[in-house]
Amino acid sequence: MVAPAPAEARRTGYAPRLFKLLSATTFFVGACIHTGRVIVGRERWVQEYFTPPVDIAFGALILGATIPGVISWRRYTGGRGLRFAYAFAMLMLLVSIPLHLKTLFTWSTDYLIVFPVWYSLVEIPMFLLLAYAMTRLQFDGAKR
């Protein structure tokens, strides 16, 4: 995709494009994280793979997706179904920020062990659908 010319960029803004890219990436990475958790096992996943630096980096990605999502909210021009998906995605992102960034203060990801495997089995397809839905959002003046 070609970057907009400076005049067009000022008119349309980068927030909707950035939100679509970062939110789709965040939900796809979330699906991968939950898949790894199912394959490896909860305890081993937290001890060996989803360590505090990884959780903090993921929290930063979530925060990076949420900010342009909030900025872009009033510029959404698509249909009701995708508006619902957008709202649900924003809820998921907003709730996830403190969950993942609290690791900055506790330096532990043991809190993730309490979530049962079925939770990941629900999250994987939901996150993949949300990742796709975020790529389909339409905003005023922004190209798909």
C-alpha positions as CSV (number, residue, x, y, z in Angstrom):
1,M,0.0,0.0,0.0
2,V,1.3,3.4,-0.9
3,A,1.6,6.1,1.8
4,P,-0.8,9.0,1.2
5,A,0.6,12.3,-0.1
6,P,1.2,14.8,2.8
7,A,-1.9,16.8,2.0
8,E,-4.1,13.7,2.0
9,A,-2.4,12.4,5.2
10,R,-3.3,15.7,7.0
11,R,-6.9,15.4,5.7
12,T,-7.4,11.7,6.5
13,G,-5.0,11.2,9.4
14,Y,-3.0,8.1,10.1
15,A,-4.9,6.9,13.2
16,P,-7.4,4.7,11.4
17,R,-4.8,3.0,9.3
18,L,-2.5,2.6,12.3
19,F,-5.4,1.2,14.3
20,K,-6.3,-1.3,11.6
21,L,-2.7,-2.5,11.3
22,L,-1.9,-2.7,15.0
23,S,-5.2,-4.1,16.2
24,A,-5.2,-6.9,13.5
25,T,-1.6,-7.7,14.5
26,T,-2.4,-7.7,18.2
27,F,-5.3,-10.1,17.8
28,F,-3.3,-12.3,15.5
29,V,-0.4,-12.4,18.0
30,G,-2.9,-13.1,20.8
31,A,-4.3,-16.1,18.9
32,C,-0.7,-17.3,18.4
33,I,0.0,-16.9,22.2
34,H,-3.1,-18.8,23.1
35,T,-2.3,-21.5,20.6
36,G,1.2,-21.9,22.1
37,R,-0.4,-22.1,25.6
38,V,-2.7,-24.9,24.5
39,I,0.2,-26.9,22.8
40,V,2.9,-26.4,25.5
41,G,0.7,-26.3,28.6
42,R,-0.1,-23.5,30.9
43,E,2.6,-23.9,33.5
44,R,5.5,-24.5,31.0
45,W,4.2,-21.8,28.7
46,V,4.5,-19.2,31.5
47,Q,7.8,-20.5,32.8
48,E,9.6,-20.8,29.5
49,Y,7.9,-18.8,26.8
50,F,5.5,-16.1,28.0
51,T,8.0,-14.5,30.4
52,P,7.6,-11.0,31.9
53,P,9.5,-9.2,29.0
54,V,7.2,-11.0,26.5
55,D,4.1,-10.0,28.4
56,I,5.2,-6.4,28.7
57,A,6.0,-6.2,25.0
58,F,2.6,-7.7,24.2
59,G,1.0,-5.1,26.6
60,A,2.8,-2.3,24.8
61,L,1.5,-3.7,21.5
62,I,-2.0,-3.7,22.9
63,L,-1.6,-0.1,24.2
64,G,-0.2,0.9,20.8
65,A,-3.3,-0.5,19.1
66,T,-5.8,1.0,21.6
67,I,-4.6,4.7,21.3
68,P,-5.3,5.1,17.6
69,G,-8.5,3.0,18.1
70,V,-9.9,5.5,20.5
71,I,-8.8,8.5,18.3
72,S,-10.5,6.9,15.3
73,W,-13.8,6.0,16.9
74,R,-15.8,9.0,15.7
75,R,-14.4,8.6,12.2
76,Y,-15.9,5.1,11.6
77,T,-18.3,5.0,8.6
78,G,-19.0,1.3,8.1
79,G,-22.1,-0.8,9.0
80,R,-23.5,-1.8,12.3
81,G,-22.0,-5.3,12.3
82,L,-18.5,-4.0,12.0
83,R,-19.3,-1.2,14.5
84,F,-20.2,-4.0,17.0
85,A,-16.9,-5.8,16.2
86,Y,-15.0,-2.5,16.6
87,A,-16.6,-1.8,19.9
88,F,-16.0,-5.4,21.1
89,A,-12.4,-5.2,20.0
90,M,-11.9,-1.9,21.8
91,L,-13.4,-3.4,25.0
92,M,-11.0,-6.4,24.7
93,L,-8.0,-4.1,24.1
94,L,-8.9,-1.7,27.0
95,V,-9.5,-4.6,29.4
96,S,-6.2,-6.2,28.4
97,I,-3.9,-3.2,28.9
98,P,-3.8,-3.4,32.8
99,L,-3.9,-7.2,32.7
100,H,-0.7,-7.4,30.7
101,L,1.1,-4.2,31.8
102,K,0.8,-5.1,35.5
103,T,3.7,-7.4,34.9
104,L,5.8,-4.3,34.9
105,F,5.2,-4.0,38.6
106,T,5.0,-7.7,39.6
107,W,7.5,-9.2,37.2
108,S,5.5,-12.3,37.1
109,T,3.2,-13.9,34.6
110,D,1.9,-16.6,37.0
111,Y,-1.5,-14.9,37.0
112,L,-2.1,-16.5,33.6
113,I,-2.0,-20.0,35.0
114,V,-5.5,-19.5,36.5
115,F,-7.1,-19.2,33.0
116,P,-8.2,-22.8,32.0
117,V,-7.3,-24.3,28.6
118,W,-10.9,-23.9,27.4
119,Y,-10.5,-20.2,27.8
120,S,-7.7,-20.3,25.2
121,L,-9.8,-22.6,23.0
122,V,-12.5,-19.9,22.9
123,E,-10.0,-17.0,22.5
124,I,-8.1,-18.5,19.5
125,P,-11.0,-18.4,16.9
126,M,-12.4,-15.2,18.5
127,F,-9.1,-13.4,18.1
128,L,-8.6,-14.6,14.5
129,L,-12.1,-13.3,13.6
130,L,-11.4,-10.0,15.3
131,A,-8.1,-9.7,13.5
132,Y,-9.9,-10.2,10.2
133,A,-12.7,-7.8,11.1
134,M,-10.3,-5.1,12.0
135,T,-8.9,-5.2,8.5
136,R,-12.4,-4.6,7.1
137,L,-13.2,-1.5,9.1
138,Q,-14.0,1.7,7.1
139,F,-13.3,5.2,8.2
140,D,-14.1,8.6,6.6
141,G,-11.5,9.6,4.0
142,A,-9.4,6.5,4.6
143,K,-8.9,3.9,1.9
144,R,-9.4,0.3,2.6
